């Protein structure tokens, strides 16, 4: 039986997605995984969200119960299971980055960052700022005042947001697999968005390919309680 490692509430999950050449992603593929595709292309997503109500093994860690995260991920298959792999995950807490790196072998890094949610007369604005190498990166989007809706199961939005499995690699090259459980997320109608990211500065020179490109899909999901289970080796 899988054991819950982390329980939390994820809110205002912003997902900005871009089609990319597969050669950018194959070096990051864990053994036994293949690239998942949509409309004939692999994709990467820049994901910004807020964590709160965090418990690790049922325990609340003082001063670590709420914080933002920004991650950069792509989509894979392992057998019949669909999931995500992470290229980089930013959080503002050094202890969180350390524990996540040790337990899930994920590429976490602690940086100075902040997030805010503002209620507007005609919707909501979500803003994330990251301070990396002396420069500020910013992610912003706004929604209409319409209530959130559940995207159809066969929609692009569902393809990006409904991911049950996470995959990673140990230092010795073994593949790790873990389950992330949450109800299907409702999504808001996005009216405006802006990604001000120095891609090569943040993720490396080969990601300059995204410089000046606008995301092809933008989602703001309402979020929910989330449970992450213990990781296990599959290859």
C-alpha positions in Angstrom: 0.0 0.0 0.0 1.3 3.4 -0.9 2.0 5.7 2.0 1.2 9.5 1.8 4.4 11.5 2.1 3.0 15.0 1.7 -0.4 16.5 2.0 -1.1 20.1 1.0 -3.5 22.5 -0.7 -2.5 23.8 -4.1 -4.2 27.0 -5.2 -4.3 29.2 -8.3 -2.3 26.8 -10.5 -1.2 28.7 -13.5 0.1 26.6 -16.4 1.8 28.1 -19.5 2.6 25.6 -22.2 4.8 25.6 -25.3 5.5 23.0 -28.0 9.2 22.2 -28.3 11.6 20.1 -30.3 12.0 16.6 -28.8 15.8 16.8 -28.8 15.6 19.4 -26.0 13.8 16.9 -23.8 15.4 13.5 -24.5 18.4 14.2 -22.3 16.0 14.6 -19.3 14.0 11.4 -20.0 14.2 8.8 -17.2 14.8 5.2 -18.3 11.7 3.5 -19.4 9.8 6.7 -20.2 8.9 8.1 -23.6 7.8 11.6 -24.5 4.1 12.1 -24.5 2.8 14.3 -27.3 -0.2 16.5 -28.1 -1.0 17.6 -31.7 2.1 15.7 -32.7 4.6 17.6 -30.5 6.1 17.2 -27.0 5.4 20.2 -24.7 6.9 22.0 -21.8 4.9 23.9 -19.2 5.9 26.7 -16.8 3.7 26.1 -13.7 3.2 28.6 -10.9 1.1 27.8 -7.8 0.7 28.4 -4.1 1.2 25.7 -1.5 -0.4 25.9 1.9 -1.7 23.6 4.7 1.4 21.5 4.2 2.0 18.4 6.2 4.9 16.0 5.8 4.1 12.5 7.1 1.2 14.1 9.0 3.4 16.7 10.6 3.4 20.5 10.1 6.8 22.0 9.9 7.1 25.5 11.6 7.5 28.4 9.1 7.1 26.0 6.1 3.4 25.6 5.9 2.8 28.0 3.0 4.9 29.2 0.1 4.8 29.6 -3.7 6.4 27.3 -6.3 7.4 27.7 -9.9 8.3 24.6 -11.9 9.3 23.8 -15.4 8.0 20.4 -16.6 7.4 18.1 -19.6 5.1 15.2 -20.3 5.9 11.5 -20.5 4.5 8.0 -20.6 5.7 5.0 -18.7 3.8 2.0 -20.1 0.1 3.1 -20.0 0.7 5.7 -17.3 0.9 9.4 -18.2 2.9 11.8 -16.1 5.4 14.6 -15.8 9.1 15.1 -15.4 10.6 18.2 -14.0 13.5 20.2 -15.5 13.7 22.7 -12.6 11.5 23.5 -9.5 11.9 26.8 -7.6 10.7 27.4 -4.0 11.7 30.1 -1.5 12.5 27.6 1.3 15.9 25.9 1.5 14.6 23.1 3.7 11.8 22.2 1.2 14.3 22.1 -1.7 16.6 19.9 0.3 13.9 17.4 1.4 12.3 17.2 -2.0 15.7 16.6 -3.6 16.6 13.8 -1.2 13.2 12.0 -1.2 12.1 12.5 -4.9 15.5 13.3 -6.4 13.8 16.3 -8.1 15.8 19.3 -9.4 14.7 21.7 -6.7 16.4 25.0 -6.0 15.7 27.7 -3.4 15.5 31.3 -4.7 13.9 34.5 -3.5 10.4 34.6 -4.8 6.9 35.9 -4.1 3.3 35.5 -5.2 0.1 37.5 -4.9 -3.6 37.1 -5.8 -5.7 40.2 -6.3 -9.5 40.2 -6.6 -10.4 42.7 -9.3 -13.9 44.1 -10.1 -14.0 42.0 -13.3 -11.9 38.9 -12.2 -8.7 37.9 -10.5 -5.0 38.7 -11.1 -2.3 36.2 -10.2 1.4 37.4 -10.0 4.6 35.5 -9.4 8.1 37.0 -9.1 11.4 35.2 -9.0 14.8 36.8 -8.3 17.5 34.8 -10.1 21.1 35.9 -10.8 20.3 39.5 -10.0 17.3 39.7 -12.3 13.6 39.5 -11.7 11.4 37.1 -13.7 7.7 37.6 -13.7 4.6 35.6 -14.5 1.2 37.3 -14.5 -2.3 36.4 -15.6 -5.8 37.7 -15.2 -9.2 36.0 -15.4 -12.7 37.0 -16.1 -15.3 37.1 -13.4 -17.0 33.9 -14.7 -17.1 31.0 -12.3 -14.6 28.2 -13.0 -15.7 25.3 -15.1 -14.5 21.7 -15.6 -12.7 21.2 -18.9 -13.9 18.3 -21.0 -11.8 15.1 -20.5 -10.6 15.2 -24.2 -9.6 18.9 -24.1 -6.1 20.3 -24.3 -6.7 21.9 -20.9 -7.4 18.5 -19.3 -4.3 17.0 -21.1 -2.1 19.6 -19.3 -3.6 19.7 -15.9 -4.7 16.1 -15.1 -1.5 14.3 -14.4 -1.5 11.5 -11.9 2.1 10.4 -12.0 5.5 12.0 -11.5 8.8 10.5 -12.7 12.4 11.3 -11.9 15.9 9.9 -11.8 18.1 8.9 -8.9 21.8 9.8 -8.9 22.6 6.3 -10.1 20.2 6.6 -13.1 17.3 4.5 -11.7 13.8 5.7 -12.6 11.5 6.9 -9.7 7.7 7.0 -9.9 5.3 8.5 -7.5 1.6 9.3 -7.5 0.0 12.7 -7.1 -3.7 12.5 -6.2 -6.3 15.3 -6.4 -9.8 15.8 -7.8 -10.2 17.2 -11.3 -9.5 20.9 -11.2 -11.9 23.5 -12.4 -10.4 26.2 -14.6 -11.1 29.9 -15.0 -11.3 31.8 -18.3 -8.0 33.6 -18.8 -8.4 37.2 -20.2 -4.8 38.3 -20.2 -1.3 36.9 -19.5 2.4 37.8 -19.6 5.5 35.8 -19.1 8.7 37.9 -18.6 11.4 35.2 -18.4 15.0 35.2 -19.4 14.9 31.6 -20.5 18.6 31.0 -21.0 19.5 32.8 -17.8 17.0 30.7 -15.8 17.2 27.3 -17.4 20.3 27.3 -19.6 21.4 28.5 -23.0 19.6 25.7 -25.0 16.3 27.1 -23.7 16.9 30.3 -25.7 14.5 28.7 -28.2 11.6 30.0 -26.1 12.8 33.6 -26.0 10.1 35.8 -27.5 7.6 32.9 -27.9 4.1 33.2 -26.4 2.6 30.1 -24.8 0.1 28.2 -27.0 -2.0 27.2 -24.0 -2.7 29.1 -20.8 -4.7 27.7 -17.8 -5.5 28.9 -14.4 -6.9 26.0 -12.3 -8.6 26.5 -9.0 -6.6 23.9 -7.3 -7.5 21.6 -4.4 -6.1 19.4 -1.6 -3.3 17.2 -3.0 -1.6 14.1 -1.7 1.8 13.0 -2.9 2.8 9.4 -2.1 6.1 7.8 -1.5 8.3 7.4 -4.5 9.5 3.9 -5.7 12.0 2.7 -8.2 10.6 1.2 -11.4 13.7 0.8 -13.6 
